[in-house]
Amino acid sequence: MPDSTARKKGYPGAPYWEREAPAEVWTDRLALAYYPTAGKLQVAAAFRDRTTGEKRRGKTVTLDQEDLALHPEARELLARVLEEWGG
């Protein structure tokens, strides 16, 4: 099984989530964490721990600013969805 703390070569130092405090928003079903310096937006399923009642993160996907900049069709789709949902 791969090491969950493994990172790509070429990224020295601590991982971005240890270097930067995110702007966070929790809903009943989502946890969003934005790391502006790192250019990352984490989108996670949110749930309540059955034992403690504490809100926790489940499966998480990280959107990367650099990747979206390199693939305008992905950025445009994301912008379209947010526009449609917000209006």
C-alpha positions in Angstrom: 0.0 0.0 0.0 1.4 3.5 -0.9 2.5 5.8 1.8 -0.3 8.4 2.3 2.2 11.1 3.0 4.3 10.5 -0.1 4.6 13.5 -2.4 5.9 14.1 -5.9 9.6 14.7 -6.3 10.5 18.3 -6.6 8.4 19.6 -3.8 10.8 20.1 -0.9 9.6 20.9 2.6 6.4 20.4 4.4 3.2 19.7 2.5 1.0 22.7 1.8 -1.7 21.7 4.3 1.0 21.9 7.0 2.4 25.2 5.9 -0.9 27.1 5.3 -4.1 27.5 7.2 -7.0 27.1 4.8 -10.2 29.2 4.5 -12.8 26.6 5.4 -16.6 26.2 4.9 -18.6 23.2 6.2 -22.1 22.3 5.1 -24.2 19.4 6.1 -22.6 17.3 3.3 -19.5 19.1 2.2 -16.2 20.4 3.7 -14.4 22.9 1.5 -10.8 24.0 2.3 -9.1 26.7 0.1 -5.3 27.1 0.3 -4.7 30.3 -1.8 -0.9 30.3 -1.6 -0.7 26.6 -2.7 -3.4 27.1 -5.3 -5.5 24.2 -4.0 -9.2 23.7 -3.3 -10.1 20.6 -1.4 -13.7 19.3 -1.7 -14.6 16.5 0.8 -17.7 14.6 1.9 -18.7 15.7 5.4 -20.2 13.4 8.0 -20.7 13.1 11.7 -18.6 10.6 13.6 -21.0 8.1 15.2 -19.0 7.8 18.3 -18.1 11.5 19.0 -20.7 13.4 17.0 -17.8 15.5 15.6 -18.0 16.6 12.0 -15.3 14.8 9.9 -14.0 14.7 6.4 -14.5 11.7 4.1 -13.3 11.2 0.6 -11.5 14.3 -0.6 -10.7 15.6 -4.0 -8.2 18.4 -4.6 -8.6 20.9 -7.4 -5.3 22.3 -8.5 -5.0 25.9 -9.8 -2.1 25.0 -12.1 -3.9 22.0 -13.6 -7.0 24.1 -14.3 -4.8 26.8 -15.9 -3.3 24.2 -18.2 -6.7 22.8 -19.2 -9.1 25.7 -19.9 -11.9 23.3 -20.8 -11.9 22.0 -17.2 -11.8 25.5 -15.8 -14.7 26.5 -18.1 -16.8 23.5 -17.1 -16.2 24.3 -13.4 -17.1 28.0 -13.9 -20.3 27.0 -15.9 -21.5 24.7 -13.1 -20.9 27.3 -10.4 -22.7 29.9 -12.5 -25.7 27.7 -13.1 -25.9 26.6 -9.5 -25.5 30.1 -8.1 -28.1 31.7 -10.3 
